[in-house]
Amino acid sequence: MKTDAIRLFPNSRLYSIRKESVNGNDLVAYSVYSFAKEQGSERGGTFIGSSLLFSNKVAEEAITVNCLTEFHDYLEKEMCNRISLR
């Protein structure tokens, strides 16, 4: 994702699906991005992202999105816990 083309705001998320063929492999990437504030930075609209990448096969979309969301929620929670411990 072009990082200077997208701006996310607090409590917002952006989902994306990207399809690509590389060396004869059909790749599908499901991604989710959410707002994140960089420590010590005044820059706004920054974000963190999580992705699941499939090669030549794809899981059911509802399962994929649910797993991706659950993983990203966990990532956000862990980041918040680590930052608050410092």
Backbone hydrogen bonds, N-H to C=O, Kabsch-Sander energy under -0.5 kcal/mol:
donor,donor_aa,acceptor,acceptor_aa,energy
3,T,1,M,-0.8
5,A,2,K,-1.7
6,I,2,K,-0.6
8,L,45,G,-1.0
12,S,9,F,-1.3
14,L,33,Y,-2.3
16,S,31,S,-2.4
18,R,29,A,-2.5
20,E,27,L,-2.5
22,V,20,E,-0.5
22,V,25,N,-2.6
25,N,22,V,-2.3
27,L,20,E,-3.6
27,L,25,N,-0.7
28,V,54,F,-2.1
29,A,18,R,-2.8
30,Y,28,V,-0.5
30,Y,52,L,-2.6
31,S,16,S,-2.6
32,V,50,S,-2.4
33,Y,14,L,-2.4
34,S,48,I,-2.3
35,F,12,S,-1.1
36,A,46,T,-2.4
38,E,36,A,-0.6
41,S,38,E,-1.5
48,I,34,S,-2.3
50,S,32,V,-2.4
52,L,30,Y,-2.5
54,F,28,V,-2.8
56,N,26,D,-3.6
56,N,54,F,-0.5
64,T,60,E,-2.4
65,V,61,E,-2.8
66,N,62,A,-2.2
67,C,63,I,-2.7
68,L,64,T,-2.6
69,T,65,V,-2.6
70,E,66,N,-2.4
71,F,67,C,-2.6
72,H,68,L,-2.5
73,D,69,T,-2.6
74,Y,70,E,-2.1
75,L,71,F,-2.4
76,E,72,H,-2.7
77,K,73,D,-2.3
78,E,74,Y,-2.7
79,M,75,L,-2.4
80,C,76,E,-2.4
81,N,77,K,-2.4
82,R,78,E,-2.4
83,I,79,M,-2.3
84,S,80,C,-2.3
85,L,81,N,-1.0
86,R,82,R,-0.6
86,R,83,I,-1.0
